[in-house]
């Protein structure tokens, strides 16, 4: 286990996955400069650890992340510079999260607003508890969204609902979140983390390089034309064809057994 000031990082070495706990429970895990820096530091640590093949992100206490720390914003002498610097460092962590081969799972255990929703949407999978609530929140205090929310949310729930959440500040409960595909499963609060750990364990046993290529291809598909996307598919399938996991996948198929992927 590794501890920082505002994040707890647990690495389950035997299962090859990591759990990132946002750890400002008294502030509902609201984002301040220290949390942004700690998140980036943790993502760098994970990026250097080739044994980590899936990532869980959740919050300590009763919230996933309630958004930005308005108290810290109010104290800033130059709020434009403060928010620019804060977003810049947190964006570095988001970029690392998105470019890792290891799939990420948000375990949303309560309030998920503003930059918390940005972070959850940046993850590849989202599971929530029955008490989870989701909202854009940025516009309710006169800000436009950051940390990839405008990139991900319309693609996940559709532009009309994204507009409702941003312009009308519509808040989704857990049942609405699964209805609109914001999450893939709702669990009782006391079972959430165990459920997500089970998913992380399953993912960490998969072909990690192929997952990484698939994540990248899905992202490219929103901006590429068909010809460009087909070219990228060729490049990536060629790269994966020389992986140990592909050889294992083929061998296990003919030997009629479960594949033992190593993530390389």
Buried (B, 14 or more C-beta within 10 A) or exposed (E): EEEBEBBBBBBBEEBBBBBBBBBBEEBBBBBBBBBBBBBBBBBEBBBEBEEBBBBBBBBBBBBBBBBBBBEBBEEBEEEEEBBEBBBEBBBBBBBBBBEBBBBBBBBBBBBBBBBBBBBBBBBBBBBBBBBBBBBBBBBEEEBEBBBBBBBBBBBBBEEEBBBBBBEEBBBBBBEBBBEBEBBEBBBEBEEBBEBBBEBBBEBBBBBBBBBBBBBBBEBBEEEBEEEEBEEBBEEBEEBBEEBEBBEBBEEBEEEEEEBEBBBE
